[in-house]
Amino acid sequence: MLNFRGALIEDLVARGHTVYALAPNIDVDVANALRKLGAEPVEIRLARTGINPIADISTLLHLRSVLSCLRPDVTLGYAAKPAIYGTLAAWLAGVPSRFAMVEGLGYVFIPQADEGLAKKALRKIVVSLFRLALQRARKVFFLNADDVADFSALGLVQPRQSVNIGGIGVDLDIWKPAPPVFDPVTFLFVGRLLKDKGVFDFVAAARQLKSACPSACFLLVGGIDENPTSVSRSDVEAWIAEGLLDWPGHVQVAPWLQRSSVFVLPSYREGVPRSTQEAMAMARPIITTDAVGCRETVIDGVNGYLVPPRDPKALAQAMMKFIEQPERIASMGAESRKLAEARFEIRKINETIIDALGL
């Protein structure tokens, strides 16, 4: 809520609107931070992962009750469960204007060669829930054109509903360019430690490079997740013991971007990753996959390189280019900043959202 919606809250409050920030697990520090932005925090019951019909019906009824008490004019639900159950609850509560944001299609929508019947059934359930909810949304925000096309092909949204904002953006006054790092050449991964984010590919590429370039450094920033594709703590501890990488865990990202040379995200599918936008704003070259939501952040050969998903060899080859020609770290990093200024300035993106919200 703070990192991803903070600037939007500020911009809505600046226009004179009352903003309620609904989220689970709001502690005192988060509540105070939300109030400082001008929003009123509202604790709700919501489990981020898992589909339990009884629990989700309880969530839906709980959200309807909360919204009936608050009586908002407009709701915006972002991420899968709030987009689904928040939109349905707002409809049941009689909220006049309901909006949803699809920030990316994760585990359920990423096909696997060996996926079982359970995942296929889960995908059908999630698609049905999205269809039920998004029919009741005035507009649906997307971060990339591929997600718009996929949701349209599945009949989940109509053309008049879709708004492609191209990314949630970053505050370029906060995320400022940092001096390039040449010695040692350091590659940084930031994100939840999920297989679908390409963590195992990053580690495999690091293993290839370490044998040829022992001085190269690799940083893994992110926490273990409850997602079914999350790596285990024992996996990470084994990589550290092998001497492949350092793992500070789930920490503030900016200091680690300052210590890095190149940002690497070999993900299989994204919305448009905020972590990559932050790295671009801090003038870091990007290596990412030619996959949905990732390719939007790189002009290949200009501010970084695109590699095929699930291809550690190609990833290692792209990383090697910065070891062999470290001058690219500065030149491509400068191009990343230019691209962030052109595409991902958060206030411009917020204007698009607020206009579509009718506010």
BALUM-982809 format. One record per residue: residue in three letters; x negated, y negated, z negated of N, C-alpha, C, O in turn. Coordinates in steps of 0.05 Angstrom, whole numbers, plus 5000, padded with zeros to 4 digits. Layout:
N
ALAXYZXYZXYZXYZ...
This chain:
359
MET498350245000500050005000498349755000498849565015LEU496249744984494549514982492649495006492549285019ASN491349715013489349705035490549675062489549535080PHE492849805066493949825093496249625098496749545120ARG497649545076499949365079499549095065501348925066GLY497249065052496948825036497148565052498548385043ALA495948555075496048305091498848265102499748035104LEU500348475108503048445118504848335095506548165100ILE504448435071505948335048505448035045507247875042GLU502847955046502147665044503547505065504647285059ASP503547595090504747445111507747425109508947225116LEU509047635099511947625094512647435072514547275074VAL511147445050511647265028511146975036512646795028ALA509046925052508546655062510746535078511046295080ARG512446705090514746615105517246585088519346535098GLY516946625062519146575043520846815038523046795026HIS520047055045521647295041520947425014518647415005THR522947555002522447714978521647994988523048115004VAL519448104977518348354985518348554962517148494941TYR519648784965519448994946517549214957517849294980ALA515549294941513649494950514249754936513649784912LEU515349944951516150204940514050414945513250454967ALA513150544923511050744926511050914901511950834880PRO510051164903509751334879507051264865505251154877ASN506951344840504351324825503251044824500851014828ILE504850854819503850574816502850534788504450534769ASP500250504785499150454758499050154753499849994770VAL498150084729498149804721496449634740497349414747ASP494149724747492349564765493649514792493549294803VAL494849724803496149704829498549514827499049344845ALA500149544806502449374802501649074800502848904812ASN499449024785498548754783497448644810497948414816ALA496148814825495048734851497348674870497248474885LEU499448834869501848784886503148524879504048364896ARG503448474853504648214844502947984853503947764859LYS500348014852498547804861498947734890498647504899LEU499647934906500247894935502947764938503547654960GLY504647774918507247644919509547844921511847764923ALA508948104919510948314921511848414893510348374874GLU514148534892515048654867514748954870516049084886PRO512949074853512549374856515049524845516249454825VAL515649734859517849914851516950204852516250304874GLU516850334829515950614828518150794839520550764832ILE517350984857519251174867518151454864515751494860ARG519851654867518951934867518652024896520552014912LEU516252104903515652194930513152364930511052274922ALA513352614940511052784944510052754972511552784991ARG507452674975506352605001506352845020506952815044THR505753085010505553315027507553525020508953514999GLY507853725037509653955032512453895040513453675039ILE513854105048516754095054518154295037518154535042ASN519454195016521154344998523954235001524354004992PRO525854375012528454265018529854144993531053924995ILE529654274971530954174947529553914938530953724931ALA526953914937525453674929525953444948526153214939ASP525953504974526353284993529153174993529552934996ILE531153334988533853234985534053064960535352854960SER532653154938532552984914531252724919532152514910THR529052724935527752474942529552294958529752054953LEU531052404977532852244994535052114976535551874980LEU536252264958538252144941537151944922538451734916HIS534751994912533451804894532951544909533451324898LEU531851554933531251314949533851164956533950914955ARG535951314962538551174967539451024942540450794945SER539151144919539951004894538250754889539350544882VAL535650774894533850544890534650314909534850084901LEU535050384934535650184954538450064950538949834957SER540250224940542950124934542849904912544349714912CYS540949944894540649744872539249494882539949274875LEU537149534899535649304909537149144930536848894932ARG538749274946540349154967538648984986539148744990PRO536549104998534948945017536348905043538249045050ASP535448705058536448655085535048825106536148905126VAL532448885100530649025119529049235103528049175081THR528649465115526749665104524749735126525449745150LEU522249795117520249895135518950135121517550105101GLY519250375132518050615122515750695139516050725163TYR513350735127511050815143509851065132510051115108ALA508551225149507651505144510151685145512351585144ALA509651945148511752125156514152125137516452075146LYS513752185112515952215094517551955089519951955090PRO516151725084517651485082519051405108521251295107ALA517851465131519251395156521751565159523751465169ILE521651815150523951995152525951935130528251845135TYR525151995105527051975083527751695075529951635067GLY525751505079526351225073528351115092530150965084THR528151185118530051085138532851205133534851065135LEU532951465128535551595122536851475097539251425097ALA535151435076536251325051537251045055539350975044ALA535850885071536650615077539350615092541050445087TRP539650795110542150825125544450895106546650785108LEU543951095089546051175069546750955050548950935040ALA544750785044545150565025546350315038546950115025GLY546750325064547950105078546049875084547049645088VAL543449925086541549715093541949635122541949815139PRO542349385128543049305156540949365176541549455198SER538349305170536249335189534149525179532849485159ARG533749745194531949955185529749995206530350015230PHE527250005197524950035215523150255204523050315180ALA521750385223519850595215517250545230517150425251MET515050655219512450635231511150915232510851045211VAL510451005255509051255259506051195262505251095283GLU504451255241501651175241499851385253497351355253GLY500951605262499351815273500752085268502252105249LEU500152275285501352545282499152735273497352805289GLY499252815248497152965236497353265240498053365261TYR496853415218496653705217498853845233498254025249VAL501353765229503553905241503553895271504354085285PHE502653665282502753625311500253685326500153665350ILE498153765312495653835325495654135331495454295312PRO495854215356495954505362493354645356491154535360GLN493554895347491255065341491655315357493855415361ALA489455425367489555665383490655905367491956085378ASP490055905341490856135324493156065305493556205285GLU494755855312496855775293499055995292499656115312GLY500156035268502156235264504956135267505455905273LEU506756315262509656255264510456045243512255875248ALA509156045220509855855199509355565208511055395204LYS507055525220506555245229508355165252509254935253LYS508955355270510755285292513555225281514855035291ALA514455375261517055315249517055045235518954895236LEU514754985221514554735208514654505227515954295222ARG513354535251513454325271516354275280517154045283LYS517854485284520654455292522254305271523954145278ILE521754375246523154235224522553945224524353775222VAL519953875226519053595225520153445249521153215245VAL520153565272521253425296524253375292525153155299SER525653565281528553535276529053305256530953155259LEU527453295235527753085215527152815227528552615222PHE525052795243524452535256526752455274527552225274ARG527852645289530052575307532452465291533652265299LEU533052605269535352515253534952235242536752075241ALA532452185233531951925220531551695240532751485237LEU530051745261529351525279531751435296531751215306GLN533751605299536251515312537551295296539151145307ARG536851265271538051065253536150835248536750665230ALA534050815263532150595261532550395284533050475306ARG532450145278532749935298530249935317530549935341LYS527949945305525449955320523550155307523750205282VAL521850275323519750455312517050365322516550335346PHE515250305303512650205310510650445314510750635299PHE509050425335507050625340504350485343504250245347LEU502150645340499450525341498150585368496050455374ASN499250765384498050815410500150905430502350995422ALA499550885455501450945477502051245478504251325486ASP500151415471500551705473502751795454504351965461ASP502751685429504851755410507551665420509551805416VAL507651425432510151335443511151535464513551605465ALA509351615482510151805504511052065492513052185502ASP509652175472510352435461513052415446514752595449PHE513552205431516152185417518352135437520652235433SER517851995459519851955479520552215494522852275499ALA518352375500518852635514520452825496521952985507LEU520052815470521552985452524352885446525853015432GLY524952645457527652535452527952415424530252405414LEU525752345411525852245384526351945383527451845363VAL525551795404526051515406526951435434526451585453GLN528351215435529151105461527250875469525950755451PRO526950825495525050615503525450345489523550205483ARG528050275484528550015471527650005442527349795431GLN527250245430526350245402523350215398522550105378SER521750305417518950335413517450065415517849905433VAL515650025395513849795395511049895390510449995368ASN509349875410506549965407504849725398504449535413ILE503949735373502449505362499449545366497849355360GLY498549775375495749815382493849855359491449835362GLY494849895334493149915311494249735289495549535295ILE493649795264494649625242492849395237493649195224GLY490349405248488549175246487049155220487649285201VAL485048975220483448915197483148615194483348465214ASP482548525170482048245165479148185172477348265157LEU478748055194476048005204474447805187472047785189ASP475847655170474447475151473347635127471547535114ILE474447865122473448035100471448235110469248275098TRP472148365132470348565145468548425164469148395188LYS466248335155464448165170462048335181461448545169PRO460848245202458448395213456248415192455648225177ALA455048655190452848705172450348755189450548845212PRO448048695178445548735194445249025202445949205187PRO444249075226443849355235441749505218439949375208VAL442149765216440349935201438850115220440050265234PHE436150085221434550235239432950455226432250655238ASP432250425200430450605187431450665159431250495141PRO432450905154432751125174435351085190437150955181VAL435451205213437951205229439951375213439451615207THR442151255206444051375188446851385200447851185210PHE447951625201450651675212452651715190452251865171LEU454851565193456951565172459551665181460651585202PHE460751855166463451955170465151845147464251865124VAL467451735153469251635132472051745138473051725160GLY473251865117475951965120476552195101474752285087ARG479052275100479652515085478152745097477852765121LEU477252925080475453145089477153375100477553575087LEU478253325124479953515137478653635162477053505176LYS479253885167478354015192479153855216477653825235ASP481653755216482753615239481353335243481653225264LYS479953245223478452995226475753045238474252865244GLY475053305242472553375254470253395235467853365243VAL470853445209468653455189466753685196464253635194PHE467753915202465954145208464254085233461954175235ASP465353935252463853865276461653665269459353685279PHE462153475251460153285242457953435228455553375232VAL458553625211456553775197454953945216452453965213ALA456254075235454754235254452854065271450554155276ALA453653825279451953645294449653555276447353535286ALA450153505251448053425232445953645230443553595228ARG446853895229445054125226443254135251440854195248GLN444354095274442754105299440653885299438353935306LEU441353645290439553415291437453425269435253335273LYS438153535246436253545224433753705230431553635221SER434153915246431854075253429953925272427453965270ALA431053765289429353615308428453345297426353245303CYS430153225280429652955269430152955239432152855230PRO428253055223428653075194429152805181430352805159SER428252585193428652325180431452215182432252035167ALA433052315201435752225205437452285180437052495167CYS439252095173440952135149443852155157444752045177PHE445352295141448252345146449752305120449152415100LEU451852135122453452065099456352155104457452105125LEU457452285083460252375084461752225063461352275039VAL463552045070465051885051467951955053469251915074GLY469052065031471852145031472352355010470452475000GLY474852405003475552584982476652844992477652865015ILE476553054975477853304981480853254980481853104963ASP482353374999485153315002486853564997485853794999GLU489453524991491253754988492453855014494054045014ASN491653725036492553815063491554105068489354175059PRO493154265082492254545088489654565102488354775100THR488854365117486254385132483954255118481854215130SER484254185092482054055078479754245073480154485069VAL477354135074475054295066475054335036476454185022SER473554525026473554574998471054434985469154364999ARG471254404959468954284945466454454948464254354950SER466854724948464554904951463254864979460754894981ASP464854804999463754755026461854515025459554525034VAL462854295013461254045011458754094995456553995002GLU459054224972456754274955454654444969452254404965ALA455554634986453654795002452154615022449754655026TRP453454435034452154255054450054075040447954025050ILE450753985016448853815000446453984993444153894995ALA446954234983444754404976442954474999440554514996GLU444154485023442554535047440854295056439054315073GLY441454065044439953825050440953685075439553525087LEU443453745083444553625108445453345104445153175122LEU446653285081448053025079448352945050447753105031ASP449152695046449852585020452852545019454152485039TRP454052584996456952564993457652404967457652514945PRO458152144970458951984947461852034938462551954916GLY463452164955466252224948468052004958467551884979HIS470251974944472351774952471551504938472051474915VAL470351324954469251074943469950844962471050884983GLN469350604953469650374970467850404995465550484993VAL469050345018467650405043465550205051463450275061ALA466049945046464349735057461449765049459749735067PRO460749835024457849855018456450085034454150065040TRP457950285041456850515056456650445085454750535099LEU458450285095458150185123455650005125454350015146GLN455149855105452749685105450149845106448149765118ARG450250085095447950265094447650435119445650575122SER449650425136449750605159448750475185448750225187SER447950635204447250545231449450575250450050395266VAL450750815249452850885269455151015254454751175236PHE457550945262459951065251460851305269461051275293VAL461551525257462251765272464951875262465251925238LEU466851915280469452035273470252225295471452145315PRO469552485293470152675314472952805310473253045311SER474952635306477652735299479052855323478352795346TYR481053025318482553155339484952985348485953025370ARG485952815330488252645337488552435315488352505291GLU489152185322489651975303491851795313492951825335GLY492651605296494251385305492451195319492051215344VAL491251005305488650875312487350835285488250675269PRO485150985279484150995252483250725241481650585254ARG484150665217483350415204480350425198479050215200SER479350655191476450675184474750595208472750455204THR475550665231473950595255474150295261472150175268GLN476550185256476849895260475049735241473949535248GLU474949835216473149705196470249715204468749525202ALA469449955214466649985224466049795247463949685249MET467949775265467649595288467349305279465649155289ALA469049225260468948955250466248895237465348665237MET464949095225462349065212460049115231457749145223ALA460749115257458749135279457149395278454749395279ARG458649615277457449875278458250015304460550015312PRO456350135319457050295342458850525333458750615310ILE460450625352462350835345461851075363461551055387ILE461751315351461951565365464551695356464951755333THR466351745375468851875369469752045392468352055413THR471952175389472852365410474652225430475952025425ASP474652345454476552265475479252395470480152555485ALA480452315447482952435438484952205432484151975430VAL487452285429489552095423488751925399488052035378GLY488951665401488551475379485651415374485051215361CYS483851585383480951545379479751385403478151215399ARG480651465427479451345451480051045453478750895467GLU482050945437482750665438480550485425480550245429THR478750615411476750455396474050435410472250305400VAL473650575432471050575445471350535475473050655489ILE469750355485469250335514466650485518464450395510ASP466850715530464550905531462050775544462250665566GLY459850785529457450675539457050375533454950265539VAL459150255521459049965515458749925485456749815476ASN460750015469460449985440460150255427460350285402GLY459550465443459150735432459750945453459550895477TYR460351185443460751405461463151575454463851605431LEU464551665475466751855472465752135478464252185497VAL466452335461465652615465468152785464470152705453PRO468053025475470353195474470953285445469053325430PRO473453325438474053435412472953715409472753865429ARG472353795384471454065378468954145393468654375402ASP467053955397464654005412462253895397461253675403PRO461254035376458953935361456453885377454953705371LYS456054045399453654005415453753735429451853585429ALA456053665441456353405454456153175433455052965439LEU457253225410457053025388454152975381453252745378ALA452553195378449753165371448253025392446452865387GLN448853075418447552935440448052635439446252475445ALA450552565433451152275431449752145408448751925410MET449552285386448152175362445152145368443851955359MET444052345383441252335390440452085406438251985404LYS442351975421441751745437440951505420439251345427PHE442151485396441451265378438751315363437451135355ILE438051575360435451635349433151575369431051465362GLU433751655394431651615415431451315424429351225431GLN433751175423433750895431435150725409437450645413PRO433850685387435050545364435950255371437650145356GLU434950135392435849865399438849865406440049655404ARG439950095413442850105418444550055393446849975395ILE443350105370444850065345445749775343448049715336ALA443949585350444649305348446349215371448449075367SER445649285395447149195419449949305420451849155425MET450249565415452949685416454549595391457049575393GLY453249545369454649445345455849175350458049115342ALA454349005364455448735371457848765389459748605387GLU457848955408460148995425462549105409464849035416SER462049265389464249355372465649115358468149105358ARG464048935348465248695335466948535355469148455349LYS465948505380467448355400470148505406472248375408LEU470048765407472448915413474448895390476848875394ALA473448905365475148865342476548595342478848575336GLU475048385350476248125351478348105373480347955369ALA477948255394479848245416482348405411484548335419ARG482048635396484348825394485548855366487848925364PHE483948805346484748895319484848675298484448725275GLU485348425306485548205287488248235273490348225286ILE488248275246490648365232492848155233495248235233ARG492247905232494347705231495947695257498347655257LYS494547735279495947745305497847985306500047975315ILE496848215296498448455296500848425277503048515283ASN500348295254502648245236504748065248507148105243GLU503947875264505847705278507647875296510047825297THR506548065310508148245327510148405310512448425318ILE509148505288510948665270513248495259515548565260ILE512548255248514448085236516547985256518847955250ASP515647935281517447845302519448075308521848025311ALA518448325309520248545315522148595292524348685296LEU521248545267523048575244525148355243527048375227GLY524948155260526847935260526447745237528347605228LEU523947725227523447565203521547325209520947175192
